[in-house]
Amino acid sequence: MTDEQAYAGTAEGQGPVKITEEMARHLENKREELFEEFEIRDRFPSDVLVEARKRTEDVQAEIEAELDHRKDLRDLTTWTTDPIDAQDFDDAISIRKNEETYTLWVHIADVSHYVHPDSEMWEEAVKRCNTVYLPAYTIHMLPPTLAETVCSLVPQEDRLAHTVEMEISQETLSFEELSIYKSVIHSDERLTYSQTEDRIDAEGEPLSAECALVYELADQMHEQRKADGSLVLNPSRDRAHTIVEECMLKANKAVTHELMWNRGVEAMYRVHPQPTPDQWNDALREIQELEGVSIPGGSWDDPRIAVNAALEESPGRALNKIQRAVLKVMPRAKYMNDPFGGHHALNFDIYGHFTSPIRRLSDLINHWIVHENEVPENLIKLCDHASDKQKDAETCERLYKQFLQEVGLDPYAVNNRGLEVVEDPEDATHEV
């Protein structure tokens, strides 16, 4: 997973933030107020829940029947990497090193097998457009009954997937071959980010060689992106996050490459306009004036490379200030039915979403377009609606975090540790 990734829950080694029943009511009232303001649907209609429940019946029999129409990848070593508190696992990875190439498989939960235009769940997903993540509270795009069962790539279970198989040159990291197909996979293990970090160095342990190999590839892809001018606002990302981010970016890029160049079809492309030269100059001047920060002379020609260089050389205390200076001038990314203009921050000519169909409508629709080679008639309307709903979700999240601060709660602590309601006010967390 990448791009707007967030989960609510309890972080490793820490207990939840404790609040009183009265505080819990305050938070609930605030959420309801925000949901009404931004038309966020917190409850699923009963017919949607009934349909979701029915689609989780006879799972293994359905998967067995699907083997006649799919590539059987169950013998391929496969694993997932997610935050410790992830509620569903919608992407998995496999890797192999050949003489001159890497073969990278990115397996995505085949949500469109269960949620399609003739279903109630599709209609509800179109209204919601995305999962909304508030600190310790999640409003799902799809019923958890479905998302956390048949659409979750849990270990030691056969699952239906949409696989992006990429043959990547060791020398140039470009695509030598590309194939996207329906599959059946069997995840060997579910790793958290910290477990992945440990496993990379744990020679002889299960998946150690695979984790080390995929990091070898991901690190090269990451460095190539930066050199090409892709903006990297978090330079200290650990190896596990680098693996997930780079593999998902590569898969998303592969799918939209296939859709645009090989098929020439419309899809839900992700377009990110660039700031004006004056806006970039303002941001760079603001960064240059920060204490302890300097932008190397040779990087000024491309503002994204200049920002990357400043982030890598700056003291840690300046990180947030540099990020804010950049985000202040960045236009909003939006969904469009063609990729005209590309994605400025990533410096990709063509980009779109494919790897998170459980939490984003864009990915779900692109799954449908890839498999059916059929574009929804109202695609432009869907793009505009998804862009608007994402903006609403982000505004709702910002206002809710602001409210948490106003009532004396740390949004970061709540987001990472979750909440626990206690009866005795004396037991509540006073400082978080």
C-alpha positions in Angstrom: 0.0 0.0 0.0 1.0 3.5 -0.6 -0.4 7.0 -1.0 -2.8 8.2 1.9 -2.0 5.0 3.9 -3.5 5.1 7.4 -4.8 2.7 10.0 -6.4 3.2 13.4 -5.4 0.9 16.3 -2.9 0.0 18.9 0.8 0.4 18.1 3.4 -2.2 19.1 4.5 -1.9 22.7 2.0 0.7 23.8 -1.4 0.6 25.4 -4.4 2.6 24.1 -5.2 6.2 25.1 -7.8 6.0 27.9 -10.8 8.4 27.8 -13.9 8.8 30.0 -17.4 8.0 28.8 -18.2 11.7 28.6 -15.2 12.3 26.3 -16.3 9.3 24.2 -19.7 11.0 23.7 -18.0 14.3 22.8 -16.0 12.5 20.1 -19.1 10.7 18.8 -21.0 13.9 18.6 -18.2 15.6 16.7 -17.9 12.7 14.3 -21.7 12.7 13.5 -21.5 16.5 13.0 -18.6 16.1 10.5 -20.3 13.1 8.8 -23.4 15.2 8.2 -21.4 18.2 6.9 -19.4 16.2 4.4 -22.1 13.6 3.6 -20.0 10.7 4.8 -22.0 7.5 5.1 -21.1 5.9 8.4 -23.6 3.0 8.2 -24.2 0.5 5.4 -27.7 -0.2 4.2 -29.1 -3.6 5.2 -29.3 -4.9 1.6 -25.6 -4.1 1.2 -24.7 -6.0 4.4 -26.8 -8.9 3.4 -25.2 -9.1 -0.1 -21.7 -8.9 1.5 -22.5 -11.7 3.9 -23.8 -14.0 1.1 -20.6 -13.4 -0.9 -18.5 -14.8 2.0 -20.3 -18.2 1.8 -18.8 -21.3 0.3 -15.5 -19.4 -0.3 -13.3 -22.4 -0.9 -15.7 -24.1 -3.3 -15.8 -20.8 -5.3 -12.0 -20.5 -5.4 -11.7 -24.1 -6.6 -14.2 -23.4 -9.4 -12.2 -20.3 -10.4 -9.0 -22.3 -10.9 -10.3 -23.3 -14.4 -10.2 -19.7 -15.5 -7.1 -18.3 -13.6 -3.4 -18.8 -13.3 -2.6 -21.0 -10.3 0.2 -19.3 -8.3 -0.4 -21.1 -5.1 3.1 -22.7 -5.2 4.8 -19.3 -5.6 6.4 -18.0 -2.4 4.2 -15.0 -1.5 3.8 -12.8 1.5 2.1 -9.6 2.7 3.6 -6.6 4.5 1.3 -4.2 6.5 1.1 -2.1 9.6 0.6 -4.2 12.8 -3.0 -2.9 13.1 -4.0 -3.4 9.5 -7.6 -4.6 9.3 -7.2 -6.3 5.9 -4.4 -7.3 3.6 -5.1 -6.3 0.0 -1.6 -6.7 -1.6 1.1 -9.4 -1.6 4.5 -9.7 -3.2 6.6 -12.4 -4.8 10.1 -12.0 -6.2 12.7 -13.8 -8.3 16.1 -12.8 -9.6 17.0 -14.1 -13.1 20.2 -13.7 -15.1 19.5 -10.2 -16.4 16.1 -9.3 -14.9 14.0 -9.4 -11.7 10.5 -10.9 -11.9 8.3 -9.0 -9.5 4.7 -10.2 -8.9 2.3 -7.8 -7.1 -0.9 -9.6 -6.2 -3.9 -7.5 -5.4 -7.1 -8.8 -3.8 -9.6 -9.4 -6.6 -12.3 -7.2 -5.2 -14.0 -6.8 -8.5 -14.8 -10.5 -8.6 -17.2 -9.8 -5.6 -18.0 -6.1 -6.1 -19.1 -5.4 -9.7 -21.5 -2.9 -11.4 -24.5 -5.2 -11.0 -24.1 -5.5 -7.2 -25.4 -3.4 -4.3 -21.9 -3.1 -2.9 -20.7 -1.4 -6.1 -23.5 1.2 -5.9 -22.6 1.9 -2.3 -18.9 2.1 -3.1 -19.6 4.7 -5.8 -21.4 6.8 -3.2 -18.6 6.5 -0.7 -15.6 6.6 -3.1 -13.0 5.8 -0.4 -12.4 4.6 3.1 -12.1 7.5 5.6 -9.5 7.1 8.3 -10.0 9.2 11.4 -7.8 8.6 14.5 -9.2 5.4 16.1 -12.2 5.4 13.8 -12.6 4.0 10.3 -15.5 4.5 7.8 -15.0 1.7 5.2 -15.8 1.9 1.5 -16.7 -1.8 1.5 -18.5 -3.8 4.2 -15.8 -5.2 6.6 -17.7 -8.5 6.4 -16.3 -8.8 2.8 -13.1 -6.8 3.0 -11.7 -8.6 6.0 -12.5 -12.1 4.8 -12.6 -13.2 1.2 -10.9 -10.0 0.0 -8.1 -10.1 2.6 -5.0 -12.0 1.5 -4.6 -13.8 4.9 -1.8 -16.3 5.3 -2.3 -20.0 4.7 -5.5 -19.5 2.8 -6.2 -19.6 -1.0 -7.4 -16.3 -2.3 -8.5 -14.8 -5.6 -6.1 -12.1 -6.8 -5.4 -9.7 -9.7 -1.7 -10.2 -10.4 0.7 -7.7 -12.0 3.7 -9.7 -13.2 6.7 -7.5 -14.2 9.9 -8.5 -15.8 12.3 -5.7 -14.8 15.7 -5.1 -16.3 18.5 -5.3 -13.7 20.4 -2.6 -15.7 17.8 0.0 -16.4 14.9 -1.1 -14.1 12.5 -0.7 -17.1 9.8 -3.2 -18.0 11.1 -6.0 -20.3 7.8 -7.8 -20.1 4.5 -7.0 -18.5 1.4 -9.2 -17.8 -1.8 -8.6 -15.8 -4.1 -11.5 -15.1 -6.5 -13.1 -12.7 -4.9 -15.6 -10.3 -5.3 -17.8 -7.2 -2.5 -17.2 -4.6 -1.6 -18.6 -1.2 0.2 -16.2 1.1 2.9 -17.9 3.1 3.1 -15.4 5.9 1.7 -12.0 7.1 4.6 -9.7 8.1 4.4 -6.4 9.9 6.8 -3.6 8.9 9.0 -4.3 11.9 9.0 -8.0 11.2 10.1 -7.3 7.6 12.9 -5.1 8.9 14.1 -7.9 11.1 13.7 -10.6 8.5 15.9 -8.8 5.9 18.9 -9.4 8.2 17.9 -12.8 9.6 19.7 -15.1 7.2 18.2 -18.6 7.2 14.8 -17.5 8.5 11.7 -18.0 6.4 11.3 -15.2 3.8 14.6 -13.6 4.7 16.2 -14.2 1.3 13.0 -12.9 -0.4 12.7 -9.8 1.8 16.4 -9.0 1.2 16.0 -9.5 -2.6 12.9 -7.4 -2.9 14.6 -4.6 -0.9 17.6 -4.8 -3.2 15.2 -4.1 -6.1 13.1 -1.5 -4.2 16.1 0.5 -3.1 17.3 0.8 -6.7 13.9 1.8 -7.9 13.7 4.4 -5.1 17.1 5.9 -6.0 16.2 6.0 -9.7 13.0 7.8 -8.9 14.8 10.4 -6.9 17.4 10.9 -9.6 14.7 11.3 -12.2 13.0 14.0 -10.2 10.4 12.2 -8.2 9.6 14.2 -5.0 10.4 12.2 -1.9 9.1 14.1 1.2 10.1 11.4 3.7 13.8 10.7 3.2 14.2 8.6 6.3 11.6 5.9 5.4 12.8 2.4 6.6 13.4 -0.6 4.4 10.0 -2.2 4.9 8.1 0.9 3.9 10.5 1.4 0.9 9.7 -2.2 -0.3 5.9 -1.6 -0.1 5.9 1.9 -1.6 8.2 1.1 -4.5 6.6 -2.2 -5.4 3.1 -0.6 -5.4 4.2 2.4 -7.4 5.8 0.1 -10.0 2.6 -2.0 -10.2 0.4 1.1 -10.5 2.7 2.5 -13.2 2.7 -0.9 -15.1 -1.1 -1.0 -15.1 -1.6 2.5 -16.4 1.2 1.9 -19.0 -0.8 -1.1 -20.2 -4.1 0.8 -20.3 -2.8 3.9 -22.0 0.0 2.8 -24.4 -1.1 -0.8 -25.2 -4.8 -0.4 -25.2 -5.4 3.3 -25.5 -8.4 3.3 -23.2 -9.8 5.8 -20.7 -9.4 4.9 -17.1 -9.3 6.6 -13.7 -5.9 8.2 -14.1 -4.3 10.1 -11.2 -3.2 13.6 -12.5 -1.2 16.0 -10.4 -0.7 19.5 -11.8 2.6 21.3 -11.1 2.9 24.6 -9.2 3.7 27.7 -11.2 7.4 28.8 -11.4 6.6 31.6 -8.9 5.0 29.2 -6.4 8.0 26.9 -6.6 10.4 29.9 -6.2 8.4 31.0 -3.1 8.7 27.5 -1.6 12.4 27.2 -2.3 13.2 30.6 -0.8 11.2 29.6 2.3 13.2 26.4 2.5 16.6 28.1 1.9 15.9 30.6 4.8 15.4 27.8 7.3 18.1 27.5 9.9 20.7 24.8 9.0 19.2 24.1 5.6 20.8 24.8 2.2 19.9 23.7 -1.3 22.9 22.5 -3.3 23.6 24.8 -6.3 23.4 22.0 -8.9 19.8 21.0 -8.0 18.0 24.4 -8.5 17.0 23.6 -12.1 14.4 21.0 -10.9 12.6 22.1 -7.8 11.7 18.5 -6.9 15.4 17.5 -6.9 16.2 20.7 -4.9 13.7 19.7 -2.2 15.0 16.1 -2.1 18.5 17.4 -1.6 17.4 19.9 1.1 15.5 17.1 3.0 18.5 14.8 2.9 21.0 17.4 4.1 18.8 19.2 6.6 18.6 18.7 10.4 15.7 16.6 11.6 13.9 19.5 13.2 13.6 21.2 9.8 11.8 18.2 8.1 8.2 19.3 8.9 8.9 22.9 7.9 10.3 21.8 4.5 7.3 19.5 3.9 4.9 22.3 4.8 6.6 24.7 2.5 6.2 22.3 -0.4 2.7 21.2 0.4 1.6 24.8 0.6 2.2 25.4 -3.1 1.2 22.0 -4.4 -2.1 21.8 -6.3 -4.4 19.0 -5.4 -4.1 15.7 -7.4 -7.3 14.6 -9.0 -8.8 11.8 -11.0 -9.3 12.2 -14.7 -10.3 10.0 -17.6 -7.1 10.6 -19.4 -3.5 11.1 -18.0 -2.9 14.4 -19.7 -0.4 16.4 -17.6 1.0 13.3 -15.7 1.8 13.2 -12.0 4.1 16.1 -11.2 5.2 15.1 -7.7 6.1 11.5 -8.8 7.4 12.9 -12.2 5.5 10.1 -14.0 4.0 10.8 -17.5 1.2 8.4 -16.7 -0.1 7.2 -13.4 -3.1 5.7 -11.8 -4.3 3.7 -8.8 -4.7 -0.1 -8.9 -3.2 -1.6 -5.7 -5.9 -0.6 -3.1 -9.3 -1.6 -4.4 -10.6 -2.3 -0.9 -10.3 1.4 0.1 -10.4 3.4 -3.2 -13.1 3.4 -5.9 -10.5 4.4 -8.5 -8.6 1.2 -8.0 -11.8 -0.9 -8.1 -12.9 0.7 -11.3 -9.4 0.3 -12.9 -9.6 -3.4 -12.0 -12.9 -3.7 -13.8 -11.5 -1.8 -16.9 -8.4 -4.0 -17.0 -10.3 -7.3 -16.9 -13.4 -6.4 -18.9 -11.7 -3.9 -21.2 -14.9 -1.9 -20.8 -15.1 1.7 -19.6 -18.1 3.0 -17.5 -20.2 5.4 -19.5 -20.2 7.9 -16.6 -16.4 7.7 -16.1 -15.9 11.5 -16.1 -18.6 12.0 -13.5 -17.0 9.2 -11.4 -13.6 10.9 -11.6 -15.0 14.2 -10.5 -17.0 12.6 -7.7 -14.0 10.6 -6.4 -11.8 13.7 -6.4 -14.5 15.6 -4.4 -15.0 12.8 -1.9 -11.3 12.5 -1.3 -11.1 16.2 -0.6 -14.0 15.8 1.8 -12.4 12.9 3.6 -9.1 14.8 4.0 -10.9 17.9 5.4 -13.0 15.8 7.7 -9.8 14.1 9.0 -8.1 17.4 9.5 -11.0 19.0 11.4 -11.4 15.9 13.6 -7.7 15.9 14.5 -8.1 19.6 15.3 -11.0 18.8 17.6 -9.0 16.1 19.4 -6.3 18.7 20.1 -8.9 21.2 21.4 -10.2 18.6 23.9 -6.7 17.8 25.1 -6.0 14.6 23.1 -3.0 14.0 21.0 -4.2 12.9 17.5 -1.0 11.1 16.7 -1.2 9.0 20.0 -4.8 8.3 19.4 -4.2 7.3 15.8 -1.3 5.0 16.7 -2.5 3.5 20.0 -6.3 3.6 19.7 -8.8 4.5 22.4 -10.2 2.7 25.4 -13.2 4.0 27.3 -12.9 3.8 31.1 -15.6 4.3 33.8 -13.4 5.9 36.4 -12.2 9.4 35.4 -9.1 8.8 37.5 -8.1 6.0 35.1 -8.2 8.3 32.0 -5.0 9.4 30.3 -4.4 13.0 31.3 -1.3 13.5 29.3 -0.9 11.7 25.9 
